[in-house]
Amino acid sequence: AICGHGCKYGECMGPNKCKCFPGFTGKTCNQDLNECGLKPRPCEHRCMNTHGSYKCYCLNGYMLMSDGTCASSRTCAVVNCQYGCEEVKGEVQCLCPSGGLQLGPNRRTCIDIDECSAGKAVCSYNRRCINTFGSYYCKCQLGYELKYVSGRYDCVDINECVTNTHRCNLHAECLNTEGSFKCKCKQGYRGSGFDCA
């Protein structure tokens, strides 16, 4: 089976037919599936969509059970947690619905961990880290675009000279470089390439 556009988060099952991995959708399995919008809803109380998955959490006064349901808890109501709580050895602890969130100084609300600035993110050399609430994702560096090349997705240099997205002067020539471009004034003209006289 050959899928011309590839299957980003899935596998090729037939001519241009992708079978998406759980949590992804679209013709090429490149879109995140918002499980929180599905019917029936996957969570009893509240749902947080994440890249390729989702997290359940409970309203204040309830405790998140292992099956994703929420059980009424007098102790949770007293602690007043933002995202529900759990009882460990008789001690009540507030929960955060994602590993990219941590309990704030008050031990009740959850604050975002910026994985990009904390150095916890793992992105390949030609991708940059974009922080999101509770997580992060890797995007192509500026001057590169995501393309399906020889059986996989990769960040490929944008040729600004061909796509005409350069800002070179009318009397200058555009020279493509990795991730960028240069402008050089034509013969008989002088200047930076952006201004030629």
CYANA upper distance limits for C-alpha pairs under 8 A (distance plus 0.5 A):
  1 ALA  CA     12 CYS  CA      6.84
  1 ALA  CA     13 MET  CA      6.61
  1 ALA  CA     14 GLY  CA      5.15
  1 ALA  CA     15 PRO  CA      5.82
  1 ALA  CA     16 ASN  CA      8.23
  2 ILE  CA     12 CYS  CA      7.26
  2 ILE  CA     14 GLY  CA      7.13
  2 ILE  CA     15 PRO  CA      5.71
  2 ILE  CA     16 ASN  CA      6.71
  3 CYS  CA      7 CYS  CA      7.58
  3 CYS  CA     12 CYS  CA      6.52
  3 CYS  CA     14 GLY  CA      7.89
  3 CYS  CA     15 PRO  CA      6.25
  3 CYS  CA     16 ASN  CA      4.58
  3 CYS  CA     17 LYS  CA      7.13
  3 CYS  CA     18 CYS  CA      7.98
  4 GLY  CA     16 ASN  CA      6.76
  5 HIS  CA     16 ASN  CA      7.94
  5 HIS  CA     28 THR  CA      7.25
  5 HIS  CA    148 TYR  CA      6.81
  6 GLY  CA     12 CYS  CA      7.86
  6 GLY  CA     16 ASN  CA      8.32
  6 GLY  CA     28 THR  CA      6.68
  6 GLY  CA    148 TYR  CA      6.95
  6 GLY  CA    151 GLY  CA      7.26
  6 GLY  CA    152 ARG  CA      7.48
  6 GLY  CA    153 TYR  CA      8.34
  7 CYS  CA     11 GLU  CA      6.16
  7 CYS  CA     12 CYS  CA      6.75
  7 CYS  CA     18 CYS  CA      6.34
  7 CYS  CA     19 LYS  CA      8.41
  7 CYS  CA     20 CYS  CA      8.11
  7 CYS  CA     28 THR  CA      5.11
  7 CYS  CA     29 CYS  CA      6.08
  7 CYS  CA     30 ASN  CA      7.71
  8 LYS  CA     28 THR  CA      6.62
  8 LYS  CA     29 CYS  CA      6.04
  8 LYS  CA     30 ASN  CA      5.80
  8 LYS  CA    152 ARG  CA      8.26
  8 LYS  CA    153 TYR  CA      7.47
  9 TYR  CA     20 CYS  CA      6.51
  9 TYR  CA     21 PHE  CA      6.36
  9 TYR  CA     24 PHE  CA      7.12
  9 TYR  CA     28 THR  CA      8.26
  9 TYR  CA     29 CYS  CA      5.68
  9 TYR  CA     30 ASN  CA      6.57
 10 GLY  CA     18 CYS  CA      6.81
 10 GLY  CA     19 LYS  CA      5.90
 10 GLY  CA     20 CYS  CA      4.51
 10 GLY  CA     21 PHE  CA      5.32
 10 GLY  CA     24 PHE  CA      8.43
 10 GLY  CA     28 THR  CA      8.28
 10 GLY  CA     29 CYS  CA      6.38
 11 GLU  CA     18 CYS  CA      6.08
 11 GLU  CA     19 LYS  CA      5.85
 11 GLU  CA     20 CYS  CA      6.99
 11 GLU  CA     21 PHE  CA      8.19
 12 CYS  CA     16 ASN  CA      7.60
 12 CYS  CA     17 LYS  CA      6.44
 12 CYS  CA     18 CYS  CA      5.16
 12 CYS  CA     19 LYS  CA      6.84
 13 MET  CA     17 LYS  CA      6.10
 13 MET  CA     18 CYS  CA      6.19
 13 MET  CA     19 LYS  CA      6.82
 14 GLY  CA     18 CYS  CA      7.76
 17 LYS  CA     27 LYS  CA      7.99
 18 CYS  CA     27 LYS  CA      7.16
 18 CYS  CA     28 THR  CA      6.64
 18 CYS  CA     29 CYS  CA      7.38
 19 LYS  CA     29 CYS  CA      8.05
 20 CYS  CA     24 PHE  CA      6.31
 20 CYS  CA     25 THR  CA      6.58
 20 CYS  CA     28 THR  CA      8.48
 20 CYS  CA     29 CYS  CA      5.80
 21 PHE  CA     29 CYS  CA      8.25
 22 PRO  CA     52 GLY  CA      7.58
 22 PRO  CA     53 SER  CA      8.28
 23 GLY  CA     32 ASP  CA      6.72
 23 GLY  CA     33 LEU  CA      5.58
 23 GLY  CA     34 ASN  CA      8.09
 23 GLY  CA     35 GLU  CA      7.73
 23 GLY  CA     51 HIS  CA      8.20
 23 GLY  CA     52 GLY  CA      4.70
 23 GLY  CA     53 SER  CA      5.70
 24 PHE  CA     29 CYS  CA      6.17
 24 PHE  CA     30 ASN  CA      7.32
 24 PHE  CA     31 GLN  CA      6.14
 24 PHE  CA     32 ASP  CA      5.17
 24 PHE  CA     33 LEU  CA      5.24
 24 PHE  CA     52 GLY  CA      6.30
 25 THR  CA     29 CYS  CA      5.22
 25 THR  CA     30 ASN  CA      7.08
 25 THR  CA     31 GLN  CA      5.75
 25 THR  CA     32 ASP  CA      6.68
 25 THR  CA     33 LEU  CA      6.07
 26 GLY  CA     30 ASN  CA      6.63
 26 GLY  CA     31 GLN  CA      6.24
 32 ASP  CA     51 HIS  CA      6.47
 32 ASP  CA     52 GLY  CA      6.03
 33 LEU  CA     52 GLY  CA      7.10
 33 LEU  CA     53 SER  CA      8.17
 34 ASN  CA     38 LEU  CA      7.78
 34 ASN  CA     49 ASN  CA      6.38
 34 ASN  CA     50 THR  CA      8.43
 34 ASN  CA     53 SER  CA      8.42
 34 ASN  CA     54 TYR  CA      8.34
 35 GLU  CA     41 ARG  CA      8.11
 35 GLU  CA     42 PRO  CA      7.55
 35 GLU  CA     49 ASN  CA      7.04
 35 GLU  CA     53 SER  CA      7.64
 35 GLU  CA     54 TYR  CA      6.96
 36 CYS  CA     41 ARG  CA      6.63
 36 CYS  CA     42 PRO  CA      7.10
 36 CYS  CA     43 CYS  CA      8.15
 36 CYS  CA     47 CYS  CA      6.13
 36 CYS  CA     48 MET  CA      7.27
 36 CYS  CA     49 ASN  CA      6.55
 36 CYS  CA     54 TYR  CA      7.68
 37 GLY  CA     41 ARG  CA      7.25
 38 LEU  CA     42 PRO  CA      7.81
 42 PRO  CA     47 CYS  CA      8.18
 42 PRO  CA     56 CYS  CA      8.38
 43 CYS  CA     47 CYS  CA      6.31
 43 CYS  CA     56 CYS  CA      5.92
 43 CYS  CA     57 TYR  CA      8.10
 43 CYS  CA     68 GLY  CA      6.70
 43 CYS  CA     69 THR  CA      7.34
 44 GLU  CA     56 CYS  CA      8.27
 44 GLU  CA     58 CYS  CA      8.25
 44 GLU  CA     68 GLY  CA      7.56
 44 GLU  CA     69 THR  CA      5.98
 44 GLU  CA     70 CYS  CA      7.02
 45 HIS  CA     56 CYS  CA      7.95
 45 HIS  CA     57 TYR  CA      7.12
 45 HIS  CA     58 CYS  CA      5.87
 45 HIS  CA     59 LEU  CA      7.00
 45 HIS  CA     69 THR  CA      8.31
 45 HIS  CA     70 CYS  CA      7.56
 46 ARG  CA     56 CYS  CA      6.37
 46 ARG  CA     57 TYR  CA      5.80
 46 ARG  CA     58 CYS  CA      6.39
 46 ARG  CA     59 LEU  CA      7.69
 47 CYS  CA     54 TYR  CA      7.43
 47 CYS  CA     55 LYS  CA      6.35
 47 CYS  CA     56 CYS  CA      5.19
 47 CYS  CA     57 TYR  CA      6.76
 48 MET  CA     54 TYR  CA      6.08
 48 MET  CA     55 LYS  CA      5.63
 48 MET  CA     56 CYS  CA      6.83
 48 MET  CA     57 TYR  CA      8.32
 48 MET  CA     97 PRO  CA      8.18
 49 ASN  CA     53 SER  CA      6.95
 49 ASN  CA     54 TYR  CA      4.89
 49 ASN  CA     55 LYS  CA      7.00
 50 THR  CA     54 TYR  CA      5.39
 50 THR  CA     55 LYS  CA      7.69
 50 THR  CA    135 SER  CA      8.19
 55 LYS  CA     97 PRO  CA      6.29
 55 LYS  CA     98 SER  CA      7.41
 56 CYS  CA     64 LEU  CA      8.49
 56 CYS  CA     68 GLY  CA      6.83
 56 CYS  CA     97 PRO  CA      7.12
 57 TYR  CA     64 LEU  CA      6.90
 57 TYR  CA     68 GLY  CA      8.40
 57 TYR  CA     70 CYS  CA      8.42
 57 TYR  CA     83 TYR  CA      6.12
 57 TYR  CA     84 GLY  CA      6.77
 57 TYR  CA     97 PRO  CA      6.58
 58 CYS  CA     62 TYR  CA      6.31
 58 CYS  CA     63 MET  CA      6.96
 58 CYS  CA     64 LEU  CA      6.53
 58 CYS  CA     70 CYS  CA      6.41
 58 CYS  CA     83 TYR  CA      6.20
 58 CYS  CA     84 GLY  CA      5.33
 59 LEU  CA     82 GLN  CA      8.00
 59 LEU  CA     83 TYR  CA      6.87
 59 LEU  CA     84 GLY  CA      6.36
 60 ASN  CA     76 CYS  CA      7.28
 60 ASN  CA     77 ALA  CA      6.41
 60 ASN  CA     80 ASN  CA      6.47
 60 ASN  CA     81 CYS  CA      6.33
 60 ASN  CA     82 GLN  CA      6.87
 60 ASN  CA     83 TYR  CA      7.24
 60 ASN  CA     84 GLY  CA      5.95
 61 GLY  CA     72 SER  CA      6.69
 61 GLY  CA     73 SER  CA      6.07
 61 GLY  CA     74 ARG  CA      6.83
 61 GLY  CA     75 THR  CA      7.82
 61 GLY  CA     76 CYS  CA      5.09
 61 GLY  CA     77 ALA  CA      4.06
 61 GLY  CA     78 VAL  CA      7.81
 61 GLY  CA     80 ASN  CA      7.39
 61 GLY  CA     81 CYS  CA      8.28
 61 GLY  CA     84 GLY  CA      7.33
 62 TYR  CA     70 CYS  CA      6.25
 62 TYR  CA     71 ALA  CA      5.80
 62 TYR  CA     72 SER  CA      4.95
 62 TYR  CA     73 SER  CA      5.58
 62 TYR  CA     74 ARG  CA      8.37
 62 TYR  CA     76 CYS  CA      6.42
 62 TYR  CA     77 ALA  CA      7.46
 62 TYR  CA     84 GLY  CA      6.21
 62 TYR  CA     85 CYS  CA      7.51
 63 MET  CA     70 CYS  CA      5.88
 63 MET  CA     71 ALA  CA      5.65
 63 MET  CA     72 SER  CA      6.82
 63 MET  CA     73 SER  CA      6.58
 63 MET  CA     76 CYS  CA      7.14
 63 MET  CA     84 GLY  CA      5.93
 63 MET  CA     85 CYS  CA      5.56
 63 MET  CA     86 GLU  CA      6.26
 64 LEU  CA     68 GLY  CA      6.78
 64 LEU  CA     69 THR  CA      6.56
 64 LEU  CA     70 CYS  CA      5.29
 64 LEU  CA     71 ALA  CA      7.07
 64 LEU  CA     84 GLY  CA      6.98
 64 LEU  CA     85 CYS  CA      7.06
 64 LEU  CA     86 GLU  CA      7.22
 65 MET  CA     69 THR  CA      5.87
 65 MET  CA     70 CYS  CA      6.35
 65 MET  CA     71 ALA  CA      7.31
 73 SER  CA     77 ALA  CA      6.99
 74 ARG  CA     78 VAL  CA      6.98
 75 THR  CA     79 VAL  CA      6.94
 75 THR  CA     92 VAL  CA      7.54
 76 CYS  CA     80 ASN  CA      6.77
 76 CYS  CA     81 CYS  CA      7.42
 76 CYS  CA     84 GLY  CA      7.36
 76 CYS  CA     85 CYS  CA      6.45
 76 CYS  CA     86 GLU  CA      8.30
 76 CYS  CA     92 VAL  CA      7.58
 77 ALA  CA     81 CYS  CA      8.16
 79 VAL  CA     92 VAL  CA      8.11
 79 VAL  CA     94 CYS  CA      8.39
 79 VAL  CA    108 ARG  CA      8.08
 80 ASN  CA    108 ARG  CA      7.28
 81 CYS  CA     85 CYS  CA      6.98
 81 CYS  CA     94 CYS  CA      5.97
 81 CYS  CA     95 LEU  CA      8.08
 81 CYS  CA    108 ARG  CA      5.13
 81 CYS  CA    109 THR  CA      6.87
 82 GLN  CA     94 CYS  CA      8.14
 82 GLN  CA    108 ARG  CA      6.44
 82 GLN  CA    109 THR  CA      5.55
 82 GLN  CA    110 CYS  CA      7.62
 83 TYR  CA     94 CYS  CA      7.59
 83 TYR  CA     95 LEU  CA      6.44
 83 TYR  CA     96 CYS  CA      6.57
 83 TYR  CA     97 PRO  CA      7.47
 83 TYR  CA    109 THR  CA      7.95
 83 TYR  CA    110 CYS  CA      8.35
 84 GLY  CA     94 CYS  CA      6.61
 84 GLY  CA     95 LEU  CA      6.43
 85 CYS  CA     92 VAL  CA      7.26
 85 CYS  CA     93 GLN  CA      6.07
 85 CYS  CA     94 CYS  CA      4.74
 85 CYS  CA     95 LEU  CA      5.54
 86 GLU  CA     92 VAL  CA      6.34
 86 GLU  CA     93 GLN  CA      6.00
 86 GLU  CA     94 CYS  CA      6.96
 86 GLU  CA     95 LEU  CA      7.35
 87 GLU  CA     91 GLU  CA      5.93
 87 GLU  CA     92 VAL  CA      5.02
 87 GLU  CA     93 GLN  CA      6.74
 88 VAL  CA     92 VAL  CA      6.82
 88 VAL  CA     93 GLN  CA      7.76
 94 CYS  CA    103 LEU  CA      8.17
 94 CYS  CA    107 ARG  CA      7.32
 94 CYS  CA    108 ARG  CA      6.23
 94 CYS  CA    109 THR  CA      8.44
 95 LEU  CA    103 LEU  CA      8.10
 96 CYS  CA    101 LEU  CA      6.58
 96 CYS  CA    102 GLN  CA      6.88
 96 CYS  CA    103 LEU  CA      7.32
 96 CYS  CA    110 CYS  CA      6.44
 97 PRO  CA    101 LEU  CA      7.87
 98 SER  CA    134 GLY  CA      6.33
 98 SER  CA    135 SER  CA      8.19
 99 GLY  CA    134 GLY  CA      7.38
 99 GLY  CA    135 SER  CA      8.10
100 GLY  CA    112 ASP  CA      6.79
100 GLY  CA    113 ILE  CA      5.88
100 GLY  CA    114 ASP  CA      8.26
100 GLY  CA    115 GLU  CA      7.96
100 GLY  CA    133 PHE  CA      7.96
100 GLY  CA    134 GLY  CA      4.55
100 GLY  CA    135 SER  CA      5.34
101 LEU  CA    110 CYS  CA      6.44
101 LEU  CA    111 ILE  CA      6.01
101 LEU  CA    112 ASP  CA      5.12
101 LEU  CA    113 ILE  CA      5.93
101 LEU  CA    133 PHE  CA      8.18
101 LEU  CA    134 GLY  CA      5.46
101 LEU  CA    135 SER  CA      8.26
102 GLN  CA    110 CYS  CA      5.81
102 GLN  CA    111 ILE  CA      5.95
102 GLN  CA    112 ASP  CA      6.94
102 GLN  CA    113 ILE  CA      7.15
103 LEU  CA    107 ARG  CA      5.71
103 LEU  CA    108 ARG  CA      6.96
103 LEU  CA    109 THR  CA      6.32
103 LEU  CA    110 CYS  CA      5.01
103 LEU  CA    111 ILE  CA      6.66
104 GLY  CA    108 ARG  CA      7.29
104 GLY  CA    109 THR  CA      6.11
104 GLY  CA    110 CYS  CA      5.93
104 GLY  CA    111 ILE  CA      6.14
112 ASP  CA    133 PHE  CA      6.20
112 ASP  CA    134 GLY  CA      6.01
113 ILE  CA    118 ALA  CA      8.34
113 ILE  CA    133 PHE  CA      8.36
113 ILE  CA    134 GLY  CA      7.21
113 ILE  CA    135 SER  CA      8.19
114 ASP  CA    118 ALA  CA      6.56
114 ASP  CA    131 ASN  CA      6.45
114 ASP  CA    132 THR  CA      8.31
114 ASP  CA    135 SER  CA      8.39
114 ASP  CA    136 TYR  CA      8.46
115 GLU  CA    119 GLY  CA      6.42
115 GLU  CA    120 LYS  CA      5.36
115 GLU  CA    121 ALA  CA      5.67
115 GLU  CA    131 ASN  CA      7.05
115 GLU  CA    135 SER  CA      7.79
115 GLU  CA    136 TYR  CA      7.20
116 CYS  CA    120 LYS  CA      7.03
116 CYS  CA    121 ALA  CA      6.03
116 CYS  CA    129 CYS  CA      6.10
116 CYS  CA    130 ILE  CA      7.26
116 CYS  CA    131 ASN  CA      6.55
116 CYS  CA    136 TYR  CA      7.96
121 ALA  CA    129 CYS  CA      7.50
121 ALA  CA    136 TYR  CA      7.88
123 CYS  CA    127 ARG  CA      6.36
123 CYS  CA    128 ARG  CA      7.07
123 CYS  CA    129 CYS  CA      7.01
123 CYS  CA    138 CYS  CA      6.25
124 SER  CA    128 ARG  CA      8.48
126 ASN  CA    140 CYS  CA      6.79
126 ASN  CA    141 GLN  CA      6.32
126 ASN  CA    155 CYS  CA      7.16
127 ARG  CA    138 CYS  CA      6.31
127 ARG  CA    139 LYS  CA      5.74
127 ARG  CA    140 CYS  CA      4.83
127 ARG  CA    141 GLN  CA      5.40
127 ARG  CA    155 CYS  CA      7.94
128 ARG  CA    138 CYS  CA      6.01
128 ARG  CA    139 LYS  CA      5.78
128 ARG  CA    140 CYS  CA      6.52
128 ARG  CA    141 GLN  CA      5.91
129 CYS  CA    136 TYR  CA      7.35
129 CYS  CA    137 TYR  CA      6.47
129 CYS  CA    138 CYS  CA      5.23
129 CYS  CA    139 LYS  CA      6.85
130 ILE  CA    136 TYR  CA      6.06
130 ILE  CA    137 TYR  CA      5.92
130 ILE  CA    138 CYS  CA      6.58
130 ILE  CA    139 LYS  CA      7.41
131 ASN  CA    135 SER  CA      6.91
131 ASN  CA    136 TYR  CA      4.83
131 ASN  CA    137 TYR  CA      7.17
132 THR  CA    136 TYR  CA      5.43
132 THR  CA    137 TYR  CA      8.03
140 CYS  CA    144 TYR  CA      6.26
140 CYS  CA    145 GLU  CA      6.49
140 CYS  CA    146 LEU  CA      7.07
140 CYS  CA    155 CYS  CA      6.15
141 GLN  CA    145 GLU  CA      8.37
141 GLN  CA    155 CYS  CA      8.31
141 GLN  CA    179 GLY  CA      8.25
142 LEU  CA    179 GLY  CA      7.23
143 GLY  CA    157 ASP  CA      6.61
143 GLY  CA    158 ILE  CA      6.09
143 GLY  CA    178 GLU  CA      8.28
143 GLY  CA    179 GLY  CA      4.67
143 GLY  CA    180 SER  CA      6.03
144 TYR  CA    155 CYS  CA      6.15
144 TYR  CA    156 VAL  CA      5.67
144 TYR  CA    157 ASP  CA      4.87
144 TYR  CA    158 ILE  CA      5.65
144 TYR  CA    179 GLY  CA      6.28
145 GLU  CA    155 CYS  CA      5.69
145 GLU  CA    156 VAL  CA      5.86
145 GLU  CA    157 ASP  CA      7.01
145 GLU  CA    158 ILE  CA      6.88
146 LEU  CA    153 TYR  CA      6.99
146 LEU  CA    154 ASP  CA      6.04
146 LEU  CA    155 CYS  CA      5.06
146 LEU  CA    156 VAL  CA      6.76
147 LYS  CA    153 TYR  CA      6.03
147 LYS  CA    154 ASP  CA      6.08
147 LYS  CA    155 CYS  CA      6.77
147 LYS  CA    156 VAL  CA      6.95
148 TYR  CA    152 ARG  CA      5.95
148 TYR  CA    153 TYR  CA      4.88
148 TYR  CA    154 ASP  CA      6.84
149 VAL  CA    153 TYR  CA      6.60
149 VAL  CA    154 ASP  CA      7.19
157 ASP  CA    178 GLU  CA      6.44
157 ASP  CA    179 GLY  CA      5.82
157 ASP  CA    180 SER  CA      8.46
158 ILE  CA    163 THR  CA      8.31
158 ILE  CA    179 GLY  CA      7.08
158 ILE  CA    180 SER  CA      8.09
159 ASN  CA    163 THR  CA      6.76
159 ASN  CA    176 ASN  CA      6.32
159 ASN  CA    177 THR  CA      8.26
159 ASN  CA    180 SER  CA      8.25
159 ASN  CA    181 PHE  CA      8.23
160 GLU  CA    164 ASN  CA      6.10
160 GLU  CA    165 THR  CA      5.53
160 GLU  CA    166 HIS  CA      5.87
160 GLU  CA    176 ASN  CA      7.02
160 GLU  CA    180 SER  CA      7.72
160 GLU  CA    181 PHE  CA      7.03
161 CYS  CA    165 THR  CA      7.32
161 CYS  CA    166 HIS  CA      6.65
161 CYS  CA    174 CYS  CA      6.08
161 CYS  CA    175 LEU  CA      7.18
161 CYS  CA    176 ASN  CA      6.60
161 CYS  CA    181 PHE  CA      7.93
166 HIS  CA    174 CYS  CA      7.92
166 HIS  CA    181 PHE  CA      7.84
167 ARG  CA    194 PHE  CA      7.07
168 CYS  CA    172 ALA  CA      6.55
168 CYS  CA    173 GLU  CA      7.47
168 CYS  CA    174 CYS  CA      6.86
168 CYS  CA    183 CYS  CA      6.00
168 CYS  CA    193 GLY  CA      6.44
168 CYS  CA    194 PHE  CA      5.30
168 CYS  CA    195 ASP  CA      8.32
169 ASN  CA    173 GLU  CA      8.29
169 ASN  CA    183 CYS  CA      8.21
169 ASN  CA    185 CYS  CA      8.15
169 ASN  CA    193 GLY  CA      6.44
169 ASN  CA    194 PHE  CA      5.24
169 ASN  CA    195 ASP  CA      6.23
169 ASN  CA    196 CYS  CA      6.90
171 HIS  CA    185 CYS  CA      6.54
171 HIS  CA    186 LYS  CA      6.30
171 HIS  CA    189 TYR  CA      7.73
171 HIS  CA    193 GLY  CA      8.48
171 HIS  CA    196 CYS  CA      6.74
172 ALA  CA    183 CYS  CA      6.67
172 ALA  CA    184 LYS  CA      5.74
172 ALA  CA    185 CYS  CA      4.47
172 ALA  CA    186 LYS  CA      5.43
172 ALA  CA    193 GLY  CA      6.04
172 ALA  CA    194 PHE  CA      7.99
172 ALA  CA    196 CYS  CA      7.44
173 GLU  CA    183 CYS  CA      6.20
173 GLU  CA    184 LYS  CA      5.86
173 GLU  CA    185 CYS  CA      6.76
173 GLU  CA    186 LYS  CA      6.80
173 GLU  CA    193 GLY  CA      8.15
174 CYS  CA    181 PHE  CA      7.37
174 CYS  CA    182 LYS  CA      6.38
174 CYS  CA    183 CYS  CA      5.25
174 CYS  CA    184 LYS  CA      7.11
175 LEU  CA    181 PHE  CA      6.07
175 LEU  CA    182 LYS  CA      5.51
175 LEU  CA    183 CYS  CA      6.58
175 LEU  CA    184 LYS  CA      8.08
176 ASN  CA    180 SER  CA      6.98
176 ASN  CA    181 PHE  CA      4.84
176 ASN  CA    182 LYS  CA      6.85
177 THR  CA    181 PHE  CA      5.30
177 THR  CA    182 LYS  CA      7.51
182 LYS  CA    193 GLY  CA      8.27
183 CYS  CA    192 SER  CA      7.83
183 CYS  CA    193 GLY  CA      4.97
183 CYS  CA    194 PHE  CA      7.04
184 LYS  CA    192 SER  CA      7.49
184 LYS  CA    193 GLY  CA      5.05
185 CYS  CA    189 TYR  CA      6.17
185 CYS  CA    190 ARG  CA      6.39
185 CYS  CA    191 GLY  CA      6.86
185 CYS  CA    192 SER  CA      7.58
185 CYS  CA    193 GLY  CA      5.31
185 CYS  CA    196 CYS  CA      6.42
186 LYS  CA    190 ARG  CA      8.31
189 TYR  CA    196 CYS  CA      6.29
189 TYR  CA    197 ALA  CA      5.78
190 ARG  CA    196 CYS  CA      5.74
190 ARG  CA    197 ALA  CA      5.89
191 GLY  CA    195 ASP  CA      6.00
191 GLY  CA    196 CYS  CA      5.06
191 GLY  CA    197 ALA  CA      6.88
192 SER  CA    196 CYS  CA      7.10
